[in-house]
């Protein structure tokens, strides 16, 4: 006769997983404030490691031996917007404020921001950068002659355009992989040719 062994999820849990807690509202339908509360994002409970045993567990409000402060709401969409909206405004300022004319080289501060906060997130950044960035300049798009865009002037003298929108999407995909697809679908609508 074979003996069965009971294995608990605690012994098989190689990776910690944060738990999502639902927040109870006072009543639905009482008003717009209550309806908005239902749509809030869930609270993420932090995972902590017990220093003595090395065991990982979730901390919930009011637990004995609580090691962190009360879990806070994480609104990922707001967090993504807080990071990306200033970058989009920054690039639009460079392209459309009149500070730079066509073929003007960006200032060292602007260039550093573009390279560090945008260009590195382009899906083809290695190909675009190639042998190295000599500088970044403003130019006219190769296909849409009235559109201004950014160009990399590489160390070998080649000039390559790049889309700052692809950089923004790449940043979202890298930093917020769980939320990227739905966020991009909601906020990056492709324009139809007749629009």
MILOVEX-353166 format. One record per atom (N, C-alpha, C): atom name; x, y, z. Coordinates in nm, 2 decimals, padded with zeros to 4 digits. Layout:
// residues N
("CA", (X, Y, Z))
...
This chain:
// residues 195
("N", (00.08, -00.12, 00.00))
("CA", (00.00, 00.00, 00.00))
("C", (00.09, 00.12, 00.00))
("N", (00.06, 00.22, -00.09))
("CA", (00.14, 00.34, -00.10))
("C", (00.09, 00.44, 00.00))
("N", (00.18, 00.51, 00.06))
("CA", (00.14, 00.62, 00.16))
("C", (00.14, 00.75, 00.08))
("N", (00.04, 00.83, 00.11))
("CA", (00.03, 00.96, 00.04))
("C", (00.09, 01.06, 00.13))
("N", (00.16, 01.15, 00.07))
("CA", (00.22, 01.26, 00.14))
("C", (00.15, 01.39, 00.11))
("N", (00.13, 01.47, 00.22))
("CA", (00.06, 01.59, 00.20))
("C", (00.16, 01.70, 00.18))
("N", (00.15, 01.77, 00.07))
("CA", (00.25, 01.88, 00.04))
("C", (00.17, 02.01, 00.05))
("N", (00.21, 02.10, 00.13))
("CA", (00.14, 02.23, 00.13))
("C", (00.19, 02.33, 00.03))
("N", (00.12, 02.43, 00.00))
("CA", (00.16, 02.53, -00.09))
("C", (00.28, 02.61, -00.03))
("N", (00.29, 02.61, 00.10))
("CA", (00.40, 02.68, 00.17))
("C", (00.53, 02.62, 00.13))
("N", (00.54, 02.49, 00.12))
("CA", (00.66, 02.42, 00.09))
("C", (00.70, 02.43, -00.05))
("N", (00.60, 02.45, -00.14))
("CA", (00.63, 02.46, -00.28))
("C", (00.63, 02.60, -00.34))
("N", (00.63, 02.70, -00.26))
("CA", (00.63, 02.83, -00.30))
("C", (00.77, 02.89, -00.32))
("N", (00.83, 02.87, -00.44))
("CA", (00.96, 02.91, -00.47))
("C", (00.97, 03.06, -00.49))
("N", (00.87, 03.12, -00.54))
("CA", (00.87, 03.27, -00.57))
("C", (00.76, 03.33, -00.49))
("N", (00.79, 03.45, -00.43))
("CA", (00.68, 03.52, -00.36))
("C", (00.58, 03.58, -00.46))
("N", (00.46, 03.58, -00.43))
("CA", (00.36, 03.64, -00.51))
("C", (00.28, 03.74, -00.42))
("N", (00.27, 03.86, -00.46))
("CA", (00.20, 03.96, -00.39))
("C", (00.05, 03.93, -00.40))
("N", (-00.02, 03.94, -00.29))
("CA", (-00.17, 03.92, -00.29))
("C", (-00.24, 04.05, -00.31))
("N", (-00.35, 04.03, -00.38))
("CA", (-00.44, 04.15, -00.40))
("C", (-00.56, 04.14, -00.31))
("N", (-00.58, 04.25, -00.24))
("CA", (-00.70, 04.26, -00.15))
("C", (-00.80, 04.35, -00.21))
("N", (-00.92, 04.31, -00.20))
("CA", (-01.04, 04.39, -00.24))
("C", (-01.07, 04.48, -00.13))
("N", (-01.11, 04.60, -00.17))
("CA", (-01.15, 04.70, -00.07))
("C", (-01.30, 04.71, -00.07))
("N", (-01.36, 04.69, 00.05))
("CA", (-01.50, 04.69, 00.06))
("C", (-01.56, 04.83, 00.06))
("N", (-01.66, 04.86, -00.01))
("CA", (-01.73, 04.99, -00.01))
("C", (-01.85, 04.98, 00.07))
("N", (-01.90, 05.09, 00.11))
("CA", (-02.02, 05.10, 00.20))
("C", (-02.15, 05.06, 00.13))
("N", (-02.15, 05.08, 00.00))
("CA", (-02.27, 05.04, -00.07))
("C", (-02.26, 05.09, -00.22))
("N", (-02.32, 05.01, -00.30))
("CA", (-02.31, 05.04, -00.44))
("C", (-02.44, 05.11, -00.49))
("N", (-02.43, 05.21, -00.57))
("CA", (-02.55, 05.28, -00.62))
("C", (-02.59, 05.40, -00.54))
("N", (-02.51, 05.43, -00.43))
("CA", (-02.55, 05.54, -00.34))
("C", (-02.51, 05.67, -00.40))
("N", (-02.42, 05.67, -00.50))
("CA", (-02.37, 05.79, -00.56))
("C", (-02.25, 05.77, -00.64))
("N", (-02.21, 05.87, -00.71))
("CA", (-02.09, 05.86, -00.80))
("C", (-01.96, 05.83, -00.72))
("N", (-01.95, 05.88, -00.60))
("CA", (-01.83, 05.85, -00.52))
("C", (-01.82, 05.70, -00.49))
("N", (-01.93, 05.63, -00.46))
("CA", (-01.93, 05.49, -00.43))
("C", (-01.90, 05.41, -00.56))
("N", (-01.96, 05.46, -00.67))
("CA", (-01.93, 05.39, -00.80))
("C", (-01.78, 05.40, -00.83))
("N", (-01.72, 05.51, -00.81))
("CA", (-01.58, 05.53, -00.84))
("C", (-01.49, 05.44, -00.75))
("N", (-01.54, 05.42, -00.62))
("CA", (-01.46, 05.34, -00.53))
("C", (-01.46, 05.20, -00.57))
("N", (-01.56, 05.15, -00.64))
("CA", (-01.57, 05.01, -00.69))
("C", (-01.46, 04.99, -00.80))
("N", (-01.44, 05.10, -00.87))
("CA", (-01.34, 05.09, -00.99))
("C", (-01.20, 05.11, -00.95))
("N", (-01.17, 05.13, -00.82))
("CA", (-01.03, 05.15, -00.78))
("C", (-00.95, 05.03, -00.80))
("N", (-00.82, 05.05, -00.82))
("CA", (-00.73, 04.94, -00.83))
("C", (-00.71, 04.86, -00.70))
("N", (-00.68, 04.74, -00.70))
("CA", (-00.66, 04.66, -00.58))
("C", (-00.53, 04.70, -00.50))
("N", (-00.53, 04.67, -00.37))
("CA", (-00.42, 04.70, -00.29))
("C", (-00.32, 04.59, -00.30))
("N", (-00.19, 04.61, -00.32))
("CA", (-00.09, 04.51, -00.33))
("C", (-00.03, 04.50, -00.19))
("N", (-00.03, 04.38, -00.13))
("CA", (00.03, 04.36, 00.00))
("C", (00.18, 04.32, -00.03))
("N", (00.27, 04.38, 00.05))
("CA", (00.41, 04.36, 00.02))
("C", (00.45, 04.22, 00.08))
("N", (00.55, 04.16, 00.01))
("CA", (00.61, 04.03, 00.06))
("C", (00.73, 04.06, 00.14))
("N", (00.74, 04.00, 00.26))
("CA", (00.85, 04.03, 00.35))
("C", (00.91, 03.89, 00.38))
("N", (01.04, 03.90, 00.41))
("CA", (01.11, 03.78, 00.45))
("C", (01.14, 03.78, 00.60))
("N", (01.11, 03.68, 00.67))
("CA", (01.14, 03.67, 00.81))
("C", (01.29, 03.65, 00.83))
("N", (01.35, 03.74, 00.90))
("CA", (01.50, 03.74, 00.91))
("C", (01.55, 03.61, 00.98))
("N", (01.47, 03.56, 01.07))
("CA", (01.52, 03.44, 01.15))
("C", (01.51, 03.31, 01.07))
("N", (01.39, 03.29, 01.00))
("CA", (01.37, 03.17, 00.93))
("C", (01.39, 03.18, 00.78))
("N", (01.40, 03.30, 00.73))
("CA", (01.41, 03.31, 00.58))
("C", (01.28, 03.29, 00.50))
("N", (01.17, 03.26, 00.58))
("CA", (01.04, 03.24, 00.51))
("C", (00.98, 03.37, 00.46))
("N", (00.92, 03.36, 00.35))
("CA", (00.85, 03.48, 00.29))
("C", (00.70, 03.47, 00.32))
("N", (00.64, 03.58, 00.35))
("CA", (00.50, 03.58, 00.37))
("C", (00.44, 03.72, 00.33))
("N", (00.31, 03.73, 00.32))
("CA", (00.25, 03.85, 00.29))
("C", (00.21, 03.92, 00.42))
("N", (00.22, 04.05, 00.43))
("CA", (00.19, 04.12, 00.55))
("C", (00.06, 04.19, 00.52))
("N", (-00.03, 04.17, 00.61))
("CA", (-00.16, 04.24, 00.61))
("C", (-00.18, 04.33, 00.73))
("N", (-00.26, 04.43, 00.71))
("CA", (-00.29, 04.53, 00.81))
("C", (-00.34, 04.46, 00.94))
("N", (-00.27, 04.49, 01.05))
("CA", (-00.32, 04.44, 01.18))
("C", (-00.26, 04.31, 01.22))
("N", (-00.17, 04.25, 01.13))
("CA", (-00.11, 04.12, 01.17))
("C", (-00.01, 04.14, 01.28))
("N", (00.00, 04.04, 01.36))
("CA", (00.10, 04.04, 01.47))
("C", (00.24, 04.04, 01.40))
("N", (00.33, 04.12, 01.44))
("CA", (00.47, 04.12, 01.39))
("C", (00.47, 04.19, 01.25))
("N", (00.38, 04.28, 01.22))
("CA", (00.38, 04.34, 01.09))
("C", (00.51, 04.42, 01.07))
("N", (00.57, 04.40, 00.95))
("CA", (00.70, 04.46, 00.93))
("C", (00.71, 04.58, 00.84))
("N", (00.59, 04.61, 00.78))
("CA", (00.59, 04.73, 00.69))
("C", (00.47, 04.81, 00.72))
("N", (00.47, 04.93, 00.67))
("CA", (00.35, 05.02, 00.69))
("C", (00.23, 04.96, 00.61))
("N", (00.11, 05.02, 00.64))
("CA", (-00.01, 04.97, 00.57))
("C", (00.02, 04.98, 00.42))
("N", (-00.03, 04.88, 00.34))
("CA", (-00.02, 04.88, 00.20))
("C", (-00.09, 04.99, 00.14))
("N", (-00.04, 05.05, 00.03))
("CA", (-00.10, 05.16, -00.03))
("C", (-00.16, 05.12, -00.16))
("N", (-00.25, 05.20, -00.21))
("CA", (-00.31, 05.18, -00.35))
("C", (-00.20, 05.21, -00.45))
("N", (-00.19, 05.12, -00.55))
("CA", (-00.10, 05.15, -00.66))
("C", (-00.18, 05.16, -00.78))
("N", (-00.19, 05.28, -00.84))
("CA", (-00.26, 05.31, -00.96))
("C", (-00.16, 05.31, -01.07))
("N", (-00.14, 05.20, -01.14))
("CA", (-00.03, 05.19, -01.24))
("C", (-00.05, 05.28, -01.36))
("N", (-00.17, 05.30, -01.40))
("CA", (-00.20, 05.39, -01.51))
("C", (-00.15, 05.54, -01.47))
("N", (-00.18, 05.58, -01.35))
("CA", (-00.13, 05.71, -01.31))
("C", (00.02, 05.72, -01.30))
("N", (00.08, 05.61, -01.25))
("CA", (00.22, 05.61, -01.24))
("C", (00.29, 05.61, -01.38))
("N", (00.23, 05.54, -01.48))
("CA", (00.29, 05.54, -01.61))
("C", (00.27, 05.68, -01.67))
("N", (00.15, 05.74, -01.65))
("CA", (00.13, 05.88, -01.70))
("C", (00.23, 05.98, -01.64))
("N", (00.25, 05.97, -01.51))
("CA", (00.34, 06.06, -01.44))
("C", (00.48, 06.05, -01.50))
("N", (00.52, 05.93, -01.55))
("CA", (00.66, 05.92, -01.60))
("C", (00.66, 05.96, -01.75))
("N", (00.56, 05.93, -01.82))
("CA", (00.57, 05.95, -01.97))
("C", (00.52, 06.09, -02.02))
("N", (00.42, 06.14, -01.95))
("CA", (00.37, 06.27, -02.00))
("C", (00.47, 06.38, -02.00))
("N", (00.55, 06.40, -01.90))
("CA", (00.66, 06.50, -01.90))
("C", (00.76, 06.47, -02.01))
("N", (00.79, 06.34, -02.04))
("CA", (00.88, 06.31, -02.15))
("C", (00.83, 06.35, -02.29))
("N", (00.70, 06.33, -02.31))
("CA", (00.64, 06.37, -02.43))
("C", (00.64, 06.52, -02.45))
("N", (00.60, 06.59, -02.34))
("CA", (00.61, 06.73, -02.34))
("C", (00.75, 06.79, -02.37))
("N", (00.85, 06.72, -02.31))
("CA", (00.99, 06.76, -02.33))
("C", (01.02, 06.75, -02.48))
("N", (00.99, 06.64, -02.54))
("CA", (01.03, 06.62, -02.68))
("C", (00.95, 06.72, -02.77))
("N", (00.82, 06.74, -02.74))
("CA", (00.74, 06.84, -02.82))
("C", (00.80, 06.98, -02.81))
("N", (00.85, 07.01, -02.69))
("CA", (00.91, 07.14, -02.67))
("C", (01.03, 07.15, -02.76))
("N", (01.11, 07.05, -02.76))
("CA", (01.23, 07.05, -02.85))
("C", (01.19, 07.07, -02.99))
("N", (01.09, 06.99, -03.04))
("CA", (01.06, 06.99, -03.18))
("C", (00.98, 07.11, -03.22))
("N", (00.90, 07.17, -03.14))
("CA", (00.80, 07.27, -03.18))
("C", (00.81, 07.41, -03.11))
("N", (00.89, 07.43, -03.02))
("CA", (00.90, 07.56, -02.95))
("C", (00.97, 07.67, -03.02))
("N", (01.04, 07.63, -03.13))
("CA", (01.12, 07.73, -03.20))
("C", (01.26, 07.75, -03.14))
("N", (01.29, 07.68, -03.04))
("CA", (01.43, 07.68, -02.98))
("C", (01.53, 07.63, -03.08))
("N", (01.49, 07.52, -03.15))
("CA", (01.58, 07.46, -03.25))
("C", (01.53, 07.47, -03.39))
("N", (01.61, 07.51, -03.48))
("CA", (01.58, 07.51, -03.62))
("C", (01.62, 07.37, -03.68))
("N", (01.58, 07.35, -03.81))
("CA", (01.62, 07.23, -03.88))
("C", (01.77, 07.22, -03.88))
("N", (01.82, 07.10, -03.85))
("CA", (01.96, 07.06, -03.85))
("C", (02.04, 07.12, -03.73))
("N", (01.97, 07.18, -03.63))
("CA", (02.03, 07.23, -03.51))
("C", (02.06, 07.11, -03.42))
("N", (02.18, 07.12, -03.36))
("CA", (02.22, 07.02, -03.26))
("C", (02.16, 07.05, -03.13))
("N", (02.11, 06.95, -03.05))
("CA", (02.05, 06.97, -02.92))
("C", (02.16, 07.01, -02.82))
("N", (02.12, 07.09, -02.72))
("CA", (02.21, 07.13, -02.61))
("C", (02.26, 07.00, -02.54))
("N", (02.37, 07.00, -02.47))
("CA", (02.42, 06.88, -02.41))
("C", (02.32, 06.83, -02.30))
("N", (02.25, 06.92, -02.23))
("CA", (02.15, 06.87, -02.13))
("C", (02.03, 06.80, -02.20))
("N", (01.98, 06.86, -02.31))
("CA", (01.87, 06.80, -02.38))
("C", (01.91, 06.67, -02.44))
("N", (02.03, 06.67, -02.50))
("CA", (02.08, 06.54, -02.56))
("C", (02.09, 06.43, -02.46))
("N", (02.14, 06.46, -02.34))
("CA", (02.16, 06.36, -02.24))
("C", (02.03, 06.31, -02.19))
("N", (01.93, 06.39, -02.18))
("CA", (01.79, 06.35, -02.14))
("C", (01.73, 06.26, -02.25))
("N", (01.75, 06.29, -02.37))
("CA", (01.69, 06.21, -02.48))
("C", (01.76, 06.08, -02.49))
("N", (01.89, 06.07, -02.48))
("CA", (01.96, 05.94, -02.48))
("C", (01.93, 05.86, -02.36))
("N", (01.93, 05.91, -02.24))
("CA", (01.92, 05.83, -02.12))
("C", (01.77, 05.79, -02.09))
("N", (01.68, 05.88, -02.12))
("CA", (01.54, 05.86, -02.08))
("C", (01.45, 05.81, -02.20))
("N", (01.50, 05.82, -02.32))
("CA", (01.42, 05.78, -02.43))
("C", (01.49, 05.68, -02.53))
("N", (01.59, 05.72, -02.58))
("CA", (01.66, 05.64, -02.69))
("C", (01.69, 05.50, -02.65))
("N", (01.73, 05.48, -02.52))
("CA", (01.77, 05.35, -02.48))
("C", (01.65, 05.25, -02.47))
("N", (01.53, 05.31, -02.48))
("CA", (01.41, 05.22, -02.47))
("C", (01.35, 05.19, -02.61))
("N", (01.41, 05.25, -02.72))
("CA", (01.37, 05.23, -02.85))
("C", (01.38, 05.08, -02.88))
("N", (01.28, 05.01, -02.94))
("CA", (01.29, 04.87, -02.97))
("C", (01.42, 04.83, -03.05))
("N", (01.47, 04.92, -03.13))
("CA", (01.58, 04.89, -03.21))
("C", (01.70, 04.98, -03.18))
("N", (01.71, 05.01, -03.05))
("CA", (01.81, 05.11, -03.00))
("C", (01.96, 05.07, -03.05))
("N", (01.99, 04.95, -03.03))
("CA", (02.13, 04.91, -03.07))
("C", (02.15, 04.93, -03.22))
("N", (02.06, 04.90, -03.30))
("CA", (02.07, 04.92, -03.45))
("C", (02.07, 05.07, -03.48))
("N", (01.99, 05.15, -03.41))
("CA", (01.99, 05.29, -03.43))
("C", (02.12, 05.36, -03.39))
("N", (02.16, 05.32, -03.27))
("CA", (02.29, 05.39, -03.22))
("C", (02.41, 05.34, -03.29))
("N", (02.41, 05.22, -03.33))
("CA", (02.52, 05.16, -03.41))
("C", (02.66, 05.18, -03.34))
("N", (02.75, 05.25, -03.41))
("CA", (02.89, 05.26, -03.35))
("C", (02.90, 05.37, -03.24))
("N", (02.79, 05.44, -03.22))
("CA", (02.79, 05.54, -03.11))
("C", (02.72, 05.67, -03.15))
("N", (02.67, 05.74, -03.06))
("CA", (02.60, 05.87, -03.08))
("C", (02.71, 05.98, -03.07))
("N", (02.72, 06.05, -03.18))
("CA", (02.80, 06.17, -03.18))
("C", (02.72, 06.29, -03.12))
("N", (02.60, 06.30, -03.17))
("CA", (02.51, 06.40, -03.12))
("C", (02.37, 06.38, -03.17))
("N", (02.27, 06.45, -03.12))
("CA", (02.13, 06.44, -03.16))
("C", (02.09, 06.57, -03.22))
("N", (02.02, 06.57, -03.33))
("CA", (01.97, 06.69, -03.39))
("C", (01.83, 06.69, -03.43))
("N", (01.77, 06.80, -03.46))
("CA", (01.63, 06.81, -03.51))
("C", (01.64, 06.82, -03.67))
("N", (01.55, 06.75, -03.73))
("CA", (01.54, 06.75, -03.87))
("C", (01.40, 06.72, -03.92))
("N", (01.38, 06.72, -04.06))
("CA", (01.26, 06.69, -04.12))
("C", (01.25, 06.54, -04.14))
("N", (01.13, 06.48, -04.11))
("CA", (01.11, 06.34, -04.13))
("C", (01.14, 06.30, -04.28))
("N", (01.20, 06.19, -04.31))
("CA", (01.23, 06.15, -04.44))
("C", (01.11, 06.12, -04.53))
("N", (01.00, 06.08, -04.48))
("CA", (00.88, 06.05, -04.56))
("C", (00.78, 06.16, -04.55))
("N", (00.76, 06.22, -04.43))
("CA", (00.66, 06.33, -04.41))
("C", (00.74, 06.46, -04.40))
("N", (00.76, 06.53, -04.51))
("CA", (00.85, 06.64, -04.52))
("C", (00.81, 06.76, -04.43))
("N", (00.69, 06.77, -04.38))
("CA", (00.65, 06.87, -04.29))
("C", (00.66, 06.84, -04.15))
("N", (00.69, 06.72, -04.12))
("CA", (00.70, 06.67, -03.98))
("C", (00.85, 06.68, -03.93))
("N", (00.86, 06.74, -03.81))
("CA", (01.00, 06.75, -03.75))
("C", (01.02, 06.63, -03.66))
("N", (01.14, 06.58, -03.66))
("CA", (01.17, 06.46, -03.58))
("C", (01.32, 06.47, -03.53))
("N", (01.35, 06.38, -03.45))
("CA", (01.49, 06.37, -03.40))
("C", (01.57, 06.28, -03.48))
("N", (01.70, 06.31, -03.49))
("CA", (01.80, 06.23, -03.56))
("C", (01.92, 06.21, -03.48))
("N", (01.98, 06.09, -03.49))
("CA", (02.10, 06.05, -03.43))
("C", (02.21, 06.07, -03.54))
("N", (02.31, 06.15, -03.50))
("CA", (02.43, 06.16, -03.59))
("C", (02.53, 06.07, -03.52))
("N", (02.56, 05.96, -03.59))
("CA", (02.65, 05.86, -03.53))
("C", (02.79, 05.89, -03.55))
("N", (02.88, 05.82, -03.48))
("CA", (03.02, 05.85, -03.48))
("C", (03.08, 05.83, -03.62))
("N", (03.02, 05.74, -03.70))
("CA", (03.07, 05.71, -03.83))
("C", (03.01, 05.81, -03.93))
("N", (02.94, 05.91, -03.89))
("CA", (02.88, 06.01, -03.98))
("C", (02.74, 05.98, -04.03))
("N", (02.69, 05.86, -04.01))
("CA", (02.56, 05.83, -04.06))
("C", (02.45, 05.91, -03.98))
("N", (02.34, 05.94, -04.05))
("CA", (02.23, 06.01, -03.98))
("C", (02.11, 05.92, -03.98))
("N", (02.06, 05.89, -03.86))
("CA", (01.95, 05.80, -03.85))
("C", (01.83, 05.86, -03.77))
("N", (01.71, 05.86, -03.83))
("CA", (01.60, 05.91, -03.75))
("C", (01.55, 05.81, -03.65))
("N", (01.48, 05.85, -03.55))
("CA", (01.41, 05.76, -03.46))
("C", (01.28, 05.82, -03.41))
("N", (01.19, 05.73, -03.38))
("CA", (01.06, 05.77, -03.33))
("C", (01.06, 05.78, -03.18))
("N", (01.03, 05.90, -03.12))
("CA", (01.02, 05.91, -02.98))
("C", (00.90, 05.84, -02.92))
("N", (00.80, 05.82, -03.01))
("CA", (00.68, 05.74, -02.96))
("C", (00.72, 05.60, -02.94))
("N", (00.80, 05.54, -03.03))
("CA", (00.85, 05.40, -03.01))
("C", (00.93, 05.39, -02.88))
("N", (01.00, 05.50, -02.85))
("CA", (01.08, 05.50, -02.73))
("C", (00.99, 05.50, -02.60))
("N", (00.89, 05.58, -02.61))
("CA", (00.79, 05.59, -02.50))
("C", (00.72, 05.45, -02.48))
("N", (00.68, 05.39, -02.59))
("CA", (00.62, 05.26, -02.58))
("C", (00.72, 05.16, -02.52))
("N", (00.84, 05.16, -02.57))
("CA", (00.94, 05.07, -02.52))
("C", (00.97, 05.09, -02.37))
("N", (00.97, 05.22, -02.32))
("CA", (00.99, 05.25, -02.18))
("C", (00.87, 05.18, -02.10))
("N", (00.75, 05.20, -02.15))
("CA", (00.63, 05.14, -02.08))
("C", (00.64, 04.99, -02.07))
("N", (00.68, 04.93, -02.19))
("CA", (00.69, 04.78, -02.19))
("C", (00.80, 04.73, -02.10))
("N", (00.91, 04.80, -02.09))
("CA", (01.02, 04.76, -02.00))
("C", (00.99, 04.78, -01.85))
("N", (00.94, 04.89, -01.82))
("CA", (00.92, 04.93, -01.68))
("C", (00.79, 04.88, -01.62))
("N", (00.69, 04.86, -01.71))
("CA", (00.55, 04.82, -01.66))
("C", (00.50, 04.70, -01.75))
("N", (00.57, 04.59, -01.75))
("CA", (00.53, 04.49, -01.84))
("C", (00.39, 04.43, -01.82))
("N", (00.34, 04.42, -01.70))
("CA", (00.21, 04.37, -01.68))
("C", (00.10, 04.46, -01.73))
("N", (00.12, 04.59, -01.74))
("CA", (00.02, 04.69, -01.77))
("C", (00.04, 04.75, -01.91))
("N", (00.15, 04.72, -01.97))
("CA", (00.19, 04.79, -02.10))
("C", (00.09, 04.77, -02.21))
("N", (00.05, 04.65, -02.24))
("CA", (-00.03, 04.63, -02.35))
("C", (-00.17, 04.70, -02.34))
("N", (-00.23, 04.69, -02.22))
("CA", (-00.36, 04.76, -02.21))
("C", (-00.34, 04.91, -02.20))
("N", (-00.24, 04.96, -02.15))
("CA", (-00.21, 05.10, -02.14))
("C", (-00.19, 05.15, -02.28))
("N", (-00.11, 05.09, -02.36))
("CA", (-00.07, 05.13, -02.50))
("C", (-00.20, 05.13, -02.58))
("N", (-00.28, 05.02, -02.57))
("CA", (-00.40, 05.01, -02.65))
("C", (-00.50, 05.13, -02.62))
("N", (-00.50, 05.16, -02.49))
("CA", (-00.60, 05.27, -02.45))
("C", (-00.55, 05.41, -02.48))
("N", (-00.42, 05.43, -02.48))
("CA", (-00.36, 05.57, -02.49))
("C", (-00.29, 05.60, -02.63))
("N", (-00.26, 05.49, -02.70))
("CA", (-00.19, 05.52, -02.83))
("C", (-00.27, 05.47, -02.94))
("N", (-00.36, 05.55, -02.99))
("CA", (-00.45, 05.51, -03.10))
("C", (-00.38, 05.55, -03.23))
("N", (-00.38, 05.45, -03.32))
("CA", (-00.32, 05.48, -03.45))
("C", (-00.42, 05.56, -03.53))
("N", (-00.37, 05.66, -03.60))
("CA", (-00.46, 05.75, -03.68))
("C", (-00.48, 05.68, -03.82))
("N", (-00.60, 05.69, -03.86))
("CA", (-00.63, 05.64, -04.00))
("C", (-00.58, 05.74, -04.10))
("N", (-00.54, 05.69, -04.22))
("CA", (-00.49, 05.78, -04.32))
("C", (-00.58, 05.90, -04.36))
("N", (-00.72, 05.88, -04.35))
("CA", (-00.81, 05.99, -04.38))
("C", (-00.84, 06.08, -04.27))
("N", (-00.78, 06.07, -04.15))
("CA", (-00.81, 06.15, -04.04))
("C", (-00.72, 06.28, -04.04))
